[in-house]
Amino acid sequence: MRIPLILLFSTLLTATAGAQGQSSAATGTASASATGLGASPLLKLPGVESPIISDQYYLAPGDRLQITVQGGVVYSYEAVVTYEGKVNVTIPVSDNREEVIDVIMVSGLTLAQAQDTLTATMGRYFKTAKVKLTLTGLRSGIVFLTGEVQNPGAYDALPVERVSQIITRAGGIAPLGTRTHIELIRGGEVYSIVDIERFETKGDLLANPYVQSGDVIQVPTVRGMATVKGAVFGRGESRLSAPTAEAPDMTRERTSEGIYELTPGARVSNVISQAGGITPWADLSNSYIDRLVVGGGGARKRVPIDLRRIIFEQDSASDIDMANFDVVVVPAFDTLVYVEGEVTKPGPFPYYPSLKAGDYVGQAGGPTMYANIRSMSVLRSGRRISGRTNPVAEPGDIVIVPRMSVRWWQDYALLAAAVVPVAALVFDYIKWKNPTPSQ
């Protein structure tokens, strides 16, 4: 009986795959046994800002260590710091078996100190033994968030995480929560005052310390607040959006409004910095503070400020103190030039220095066939300027291209051109409905 060729080929493939699988399994077993006592696959490590320094990292329950012993005998094994803060001291007794001969306290010691302690312990069993410790897994602790946060409660935290990361995981600070005077409580006492604002604006890592298991992060209520609106870039949800295809430069939002925390002694420059800084189109000379009048029953007064002197000249006399519930207003210059009238595409166009009125007419697609370009004018701050000399445009200008009234006859010609064909059709229809009797 003949076996079909395809069936024979399939059988050979199956046998080959099985042989390869057995070979791979044998290779894997050999590799595993060759790695030595206590070998394990690589663990996925959490992200850290920089390599952990052995004499700065303090061990605690949950930390995972790889302990390597060198000297008269060479072997390694993995150990986890127990809930009591101890690690096992293990020695090999056969090829596939190890035995715990001691336990030592390492919690509260740095990696370097724990390495010295283990070396001394191993020295009692192997005279030339030297121990090297490698941190292969970070413990996970519990940190408590209270006060003005979106979701207070208990959160898992790694010892390489900072206060701001835990707050972000809790949904962020509530609208009335402080960003500059957060209390990090450790061991029942205030361990540090956290200033996330300083961390974000100055990059000060000391203002945003690492957390430890059992820490309490207390976010108090703000002591004061101010509003900044107008031509500032904004921060967070108040930040100006970048130009997109749907919102190019000429139409995108140009002002922002946000509420920012007032710290004791804050001045105008501090609040402007918190609000992201001024935009290039900010009217620095006409800015002001809208301030509550003390005892005025809610009435407000306008306090002029010169941001040019405050920001660029750093004039401390002009940089006045802020008051609670102040509203800083930074007006925006109009950085658009508008083209209206007999042009192909009227509308706003971005202002560019040194461009003339005629250039913006060109950007608007040029004049139509009815445009009286010689009578073009520019409307600037309520007064009309002749466009005969093609003046240089300024921000906010309105370039007007009027209709040419001299060509009235063209209107009649176009009307006649549209009416005559219709009249001819009507006449033909009448003749069809009322044929002339044949003679």
Phi and psi in degrees as a GROMACS rama.xvg file:
@    title "Ramachandran Plot"
@    xaxis  label "Phi"
@    yaxis  label "Psi"
@TYPE xy
-88.1805  135.463  ARG-2
-90.2572  127.971  ILE-3
-53.9042  144.011  PRO-4
-61.2192  -39.8365  LEU-5
-64.1752  -41.8384  ILE-6
-64.1346  -40.2412  LEU-7
-64.2693  -42.9842  LEU-8
-63.5127  -39.766  PHE-9
-63.9098  -39.4525  SER-10
-64.4003  -41.9953  THR-11
-63.3529  -40.2738  LEU-12
-62.6218  -42.7742  LEU-13
-62.2711  -43.1433  THR-14
-65.2852  -39.6218  ALA-15
-64.5837  -43.3731  THR-16
-63.1844  -39.6241  ALA-17
-64.0759  -39.3461  GLY-18
-65.4193  -41.1042  ALA-19
-64.0516  -38.863  GLN-20
-63.7004  -41.8574  GLY-21
-65.8521  -38.7745  GLN-22
-63.7112  -41.8112  SER-23
-64.0108  -41.6423  SER-24
-62.8041  -41.636  ALA-25
-65.5116  -40.7691  ALA-26
-62.8202  -42.3769  THR-27
-61.9486  -40.8906  GLY-28
-65.1759  -40.5761  THR-29
-66.4672  -40.6182  ALA-30
-63.552  -41.4646  SER-31
-63.3477  -40.9029  ALA-32
-72.6956  -24.6013  SER-33
-79.8881  -15.933  ALA-34
-72.9604  -17.6207  THR-35
100.761  176.778  GLY-36
-67.3094  131.958  LEU-37
77.0651  15.4179  GLY-38
-68.4533  148.5  ALA-39
-150.654  156.73  SER-40
-65.1269  157.738  PRO-41
-64.5115  139.842  LEU-42
-92.389  149.605  LEU-43
-78.6885  116.344  LYS-44
-88.7208  143.341  LEU-45
-70.5409  156.648  PRO-46
-69.6678  137.249  GLY-47
-128.117  156.175  VAL-48
-69.8846  -35.0586  GLU-49
-159.552  164.909  SER-50
-56.5482  140.716  PRO-51
-74.9579  130.873  ILE-52
-90.4099  129.905  ILE-53
-64.505  -28.9814  SER-54
-95.5679  12.584  ASP-55
-121.929  -15.937  GLN-56
-94.8433  124.206  TYR-57
-98.0211  129.258  TYR-58
-75.2244  152.376  LEU-59
-155.833  165.911  ALA-60
-53.6146  133.493  PRO-61
105.876  -19.653  GLY-62
-66.447  139.389  ASP-63
-106.729  132.148  ARG-64
-124.987  146.794  LEU-65
-106.214  121.637  GLN-66
-106.281  117.316  ILE-67
-111.362  125.88  THR-68
-108.165  128.125  VAL-69
-126.479  154.973  GLN-70
136.8  -127.011  GLY-71
-63.8837  -28.9727  GLY-72
-134.892  146.897  VAL-73
-122.184  121.494  VAL-74
-162.508  169.236  TYR-75
-146.939  156.08  SER-76
-154.728  164.108  TYR-77
-103.595  145.857  GLU-78
-143.626  150.17  ALA-79
-115.876  134.929  VAL-80
-66.6047  121.441  VAL-81
-73.891  173.954  THR-82
-63.0516  -21.4764  TYR-83
-86.1843  -2.89914  GLU-84
86.0196  20.2456  GLY-85
-113.948  161.373  LYS-86
-127.892  152.625  VAL-87
-79.4359  142.754  ASN-88
-103.009  115.018  VAL-89
-120.68  143.377  THR-90
-130.024  149.812  ILE-91
-78.2633  137.767  PRO-92
-114.411  -14.1525  VAL-93
-158.04  -177.978  SER-94
-61.8431  -35.9742  ASP-95
-120.373  18.2077  ASN-96
-141.098  143.131  ARG-97
-130.585  160.133  GLU-98
-135.717  134.267  GLU-99
-80.977  120.783  VAL-100
-108.091  -13.0771  ILE-101
-167.112  163.683  ASP-102
-132.975  140.837  VAL-103
-131.219  152.386  ILE-104
-81.9719  125.94  MET-105
-125.823  -13.4154  VAL-106
-62.3167  132.655  SER-107
92.072  -9.75771  GLY-108
-94.049  151.11  LEU-109
-73.8313  166.867  THR-110
-58.1321  -41.9714  LEU-111
-63.944  -42.5819  ALA-112
-66.3851  -40.7436  GLN-113
-65.2807  -35.0143  ALA-114
-64.2734  -42.643  GLN-115
-64.8187  -40.0833  ASP-116
-64.3269  -43.0331  THR-117
-67.5348  -37.3578  LEU-118
-60.5057  -43.2658  THR-119
-64.2213  -38.7083  ALA-120
-67.6537  -45.9956  THR-121
-64.2229  -26.4007  MET-122
-64.0335  -19.2654  GLY-123
-75.6025  -17.8283  ARG-124
-110.763  -33.3476  TYR-125
-131.199  116.599  PHE-126
-59.036  -40.1125  LYS-127
-100.26  18.2028  THR-128
-67.7862  141.073  ALA-129
-136.587  130.239  LYS-130
-106.178  138.347  VAL-131
-121.383  131.448  LYS-132
-105.104  137.193  LEU-133
-127.767  127.512  THR-134
-82.2584  112.564  LEU-135
-107.446  -11.3769  THR-136
-153.988  136.991  GLY-137
-93.6086  141.2  LEU-138
-68.3812  154.917  ARG-139
-114.389  123.4  SER-140
-111.477  -174.059  GLY-141
-116.23  128.254  ILE-142
-121.992  139.855  VAL-143
-107.068  131.443  PHE-144
-111.145  126.952  LEU-145
-135.039  165.031  THR-146
92.7629  -145.08  GLY-147
-84.062  67.2634  GLU-148
-122.644  159.43  VAL-149
-65.1717  -40.8184  GLN-150
-134.708  80.7857  ASN-151
-64.9577  154.997  PRO-152
152.912  -163.913  GLY-153
-100.602  137.887  ALA-154
-134.942  141.288  TYR-155
-67.7197  142.023  ASP-156
-149.086  142.987  ALA-157
-93.3029  154.582  LEU-158
-70.5242  -5.45612  PRO-159
-101.322  9.19378  VAL-160
-97.7026  146.569  GLU-161
-100.156  169.304  ARG-162
-57.5516  -43.4405  VAL-163
-61.3686  -33.8491  SER-164
-67.819  -38.2202  GLN-165
-69.0319  -39.6923  ILE-166
-64.7436  -40.2522  ILE-167
-61.4289  -40.1895  THR-168
-64.9943  -25.6416  ARG-169
-87.8958  10.9721  ALA-170
94.1557  0.845037  GLY-171
92.7925  175.49  GLY-172
-78.9691  140.508  ILE-173
-68.6703  161.694  ALA-174
-54.4617  -32.3214  PRO-175
-97.9245  8.25322  LEU-176
-86.1377  146.978  GLY-177
-78.8279  147.894  THR-178
-108.649  -7.17691  ARG-179
-113.969  -8.70947  THR-180
-140.3  53.1265  HIS-181
-85.8382  134.466  ILE-182
-96.4246  125.537  GLU-183
-101.436  109.304  LEU-184
-100.7  126.321  ILE-185
-135.187  124.22  ARG-186
67.0007  28.8733  GLY-187
83.1215  0.696494  GLY-188
-126.68  156.172  GLU-189
-70.7096  112.068  VAL-190
-84.9413  -36.2571  TYR-191
-159.132  151.258  SER-192
-100.041  117.233  ILE-193
-91.1286  132.111  VAL-194
-123.444  90.5671  ASP-195
-67.4515  -32.3252  ILE-196
-60.7441  -45.3286  GLU-197
-66.6394  -38.3516  ARG-198
-61.4449  -43.7505  PHE-199
-75.0991  -34.0361  GLU-200
-92.4034  -32.747  THR-201
-109.415  -12.2578  LYS-202
72.2734  25.4426  GLY-203
-81.4737  104.968  ASP-204
-69.191  -26.6669  LEU-205
-66.3962  -22.6631  LEU-206
-80.5728  -3.61505  ALA-207
-141.072  74.0796  ASN-208
-72.9803  168.214  PRO-209
-71.9705  155.167  TYR-210
-100.821  160.628  VAL-211
-130.721  157.08  GLN-212
-59.1763  133.357  SER-213
94.8695  -7.29583  GLY-214
-65.2482  150.4  ASP-215
-118.789  124.528  VAL-216
-103.862  111.968  ILE-217
-107.372  119.715  GLN-218
-105.814  102.912  VAL-219
-74.3534  174.509  PRO-220
-77.7207  148.77  THR-221
-62.2209  150.855  VAL-222
-86.7865  -24.7197  ARG-223
-165.696  163.41  GLY-224
-150.193  155.494  MET-225
-140.808  153.985  ALA-226
-106.216  135.715  THR-227
-122.493  123.515  VAL-228
-139.669  153.983  LYS-229
119.579  -143.631  GLY-230
-83.0574  62.8047  ALA-231
-126.038  154.611  VAL-232
-72.6526  -26.5686  PHE-233
80.3729  166.129  GLY-234
-134.468  149.07  ARG-235
63.0034  -131.953  GLY-236
-67.6198  -19.0038  GLU-237
-89.2289  1.4989  SER-238
-68.5907  140.934  ARG-239
-64.9218  139.687  LEU-240
-81.5599  150.747  SER-241
-77.2929  156.853  ALA-242
-61.6856  143.906  PRO-243
-131.744  176.541  THR-244
-63.3419  -33.3962  ALA-245
-79.8964  -26.1479  GLU-246
-131.036  78.7606  ALA-247
-69.8917  -179.269  PRO-248
-52.7171  -35.9428  ASP-249
-75.5975  -18.4826  MET-250
-121.631  -7.96948  THR-251
-71.026  163.279  ARG-252
-64.4047  141.062  GLU-253
-122.178  -1.77845  ARG-254
-134.311  155.634  THR-255
-134.559  165.875  SER-256
-147.1  126.671  GLU-257
-149.482  159.83  GLY-258
-105.371  130.304  ILE-259
-128.548  151.43  TYR-260
-74.8233  139.805  GLU-261
-100.891  124.951  LEU-262
-98.5956  157.367  THR-263
-56.625  130.417  PRO-264
81.8601  8.95655  GLY-265
-66.8476  139.801  ALA-266
-113.275  179.08  ARG-267
-58.7433  -44.4009  VAL-268
-60.8661  -35.6502  SER-269
-64.9131  -43.1023  ASN-270
-70.5898  -38.3109  VAL-271
-62.5749  -38.5331  ILE-272
-64.8663  -42.2932  SER-273
-60.7753  -31.8259  GLN-274
-84.5222  11.2397  ALA-275
93.0802  -3.88513  GLY-276
90.6456  166.477  GLY-277
-81.999  153.035  ILE-278
-88.1382  165.327  THR-279
-63.6068  -19.7428  PRO-280
-100.418  18.9147  TRP-281
-76.5944  135.884  ALA-282
-88.1027  91.4453  ASP-283
-68.7469  -31.3267  LEU-284
-81.1031  -18.7405  SER-285
-110.839  19.8964  ASN-286
-78.0077  159.955  SER-287
-159.495  168.071  TYR-288
-112.076  129.106  ILE-289
-94.3722  107.84  ASP-290
-119.064  139.994  ARG-291
-67.2849  138.712  LEU-292
-86.4551  123.725  VAL-293
-62.8643  123.85  VAL-294
73.2984  15.0822  GLY-295
-95.0503  8.64755  GLY-296
65.2405  35.2683  GLY-297
93.7595  -3.42968  GLY-298
-69.5192  152.616  ALA-299
-124.573  157.086  ARG-300
-129.776  155.265  LYS-301
-97.5744  126.505  ARG-302
-113.362  108.03  VAL-303
-65.3376  142.172  PRO-304
-134.25  145.951  ILE-305
-108.945  95.9799  ASP-306
-67.7499  -23.385  LEU-307
-64.1995  -44.1887  ARG-308
-71.8685  -35.6998  ARG-309
-69.0471  -45.7195  ILE-310
-87.7766  -48.0133  ILE-311
-90.5654  -33.1832  PHE-312
-97.2001  -8.56751  GLU-313
50.9537  47.5312  GLN-314
-81.2509  106.367  ASP-315
-65.3637  -28.7229  SER-316
-67.9469  -33.6944  ALA-317
-80.6983  -21.5554  SER-318
-84.3056  80.5076  ASP-319
-78.6945  162.34  ILE-320
-70.0616  146.326  ASP-321
-88.2681  154.777  MET-322
-120.434  155.858  ALA-323
-58.3241  136.281  ASN-324
70.1838  17.7983  PHE-325
-64.1778  150.877  ASP-326
-123.188  112.131  VAL-327
-91.0477  123.8  VAL-328
-113.732  123.37  VAL-329
-117.604  99.3433  VAL-330
-63.9504  159.408  PRO-331
-112.115  136.544  ALA-332
-68.6285  149.349  PHE-333
-81.937  112.714  ASP-334
-102.831  25.9251  THR-335
-116.52  153.776  LEU-336
-118.992  130.806  VAL-337
-104.645  137.737  TYR-338
-119.824  124.271  VAL-339
-129.477  163.136  GLU-340
99.1131  -143.718  GLY-341
-83.4973  69.2254  GLU-342
-127.842  162.957  VAL-343
-67.9023  -43.4495  THR-344
-132.267  80.2006  LYS-345
-65.884  153.505  PRO-346
152.244  -172.433  GLY-347
-85.8152  148.831  PRO-348
-139.172  144.624  PHE-349
-60.3184  140.09  PRO-350
-79.3338  134.98  TYR-351
-129.671  131.894  TYR-352
-57.848  143.507  PRO-353
77.1187  -5.46218  SER-354
-74.9194  143.053  LEU-355
-97.4146  171.155  LYS-356
-58.5174  -41.1018  ALA-357
-63.2991  -30.1709  GLY-358
-64.1783  -38.8393  ASP-359
-71.9057  -30.589  TYR-360
-62.4326  -38.9715  VAL-361
-64.5603  -39.0766  GLY-362
-64.4915  -27.7823  GLN-363
-83.1365  13.2856  ALA-364
92.5634  1.06868  GLY-365
87.1126  168.607  GLY-366
-73.4749  153.159  PRO-367
-81.6738  176.799  THR-368
-69.5198  -13.3929  MET-369
-101.881  3.76516  TYR-370
-75.3937  137.649  ALA-371
-101.691  80.6722  ASN-372
-65.1724  -25.2618  ILE-373
-70.9665  -21.3006  ARG-374
-99.1416  15.1667  SER-375
-59.5886  143.778  MET-376
-138.59  164.139  SER-377
-122.885  124.145  VAL-378
-95.4653  115.988  LEU-379
-132.374  116.396  ARG-380
51.3383  41.0477  SER-381
86.9178  -5.94752  GLY-382
-117.051  149.977  ARG-383
-97.8559  131.781  ARG-384
-115.772  134.613  ILE-385
-64.749  140.373  SER-386
-96.6377  7.63962  GLY-387
-61.9602  -35.3459  ARG-388
-89.0405  4.66381  THR-389
51.8184  65.6751  ASN-390
-68.2308  157.679  PRO-391
-69.057  131.306  VAL-392
-78.4712  153.454  ALA-393
-123.859  159.111  GLU-394
-55.5398  134.452  PRO-395
89.0535  -5.89285  GLY-396
-63.3232  149.993  ASP-397
-119.224  112.95  ILE-398
-90.1503  121.253  VAL-399
-112.7  124.029  ILE-400
-111.745  106.703  VAL-401
-77.345  169.226  PRO-402
-83.2252  142.684  ARG-403
-81.9443  110.622  MET-404
-78.5429  -17.3018  SER-405
-66.767  -25.382  VAL-406
-90.5176  42.364  ARG-407
-63.0212  -32.6742  TRP-408
-65.1881  -26.0688  TRP-409
-68.2282  -33.3749  GLN-410
-62.5718  -45.08  ASP-411
-66.4778  -35.5305  TYR-412
-65.5127  -42.2479  ALA-413
-65.1782  -38.5589  LEU-414
-65.418  -42.091  LEU-415
-65.468  -39.3981  ALA-416
-63.1202  -30.3145  ALA-417
-82.6185  -31.0348  ALA-418
-80.235  -39.6113  VAL-419
-57.6893  -47.7963  VAL-420
-60.7194  -37.5895  PRO-421
-65.4762  -41.9154  VAL-422
-63.1097  -38.0519  ALA-423
-64.9714  -39.9338  ALA-424
-63.8036  -42.0151  LEU-425
-62.4031  -42.1241  VAL-426
-63.9474  -42.1815  PHE-427
-63.9111  -37.2264  ASP-428
-65.0502  -41.3004  TYR-429
-63.8578  -41.4698  ILE-430
-64.4733  -35.4118  LYS-431
-69.521  -39.3286  TRP-432
-72.65  -29.265  LYS-433
-125.631  76.3488  ASN-434
-65.1536  148.61  PRO-435
-79.7521  128.44  THR-436
-61.3861  138.252  PRO-437
-71.432  145.459  SER-438
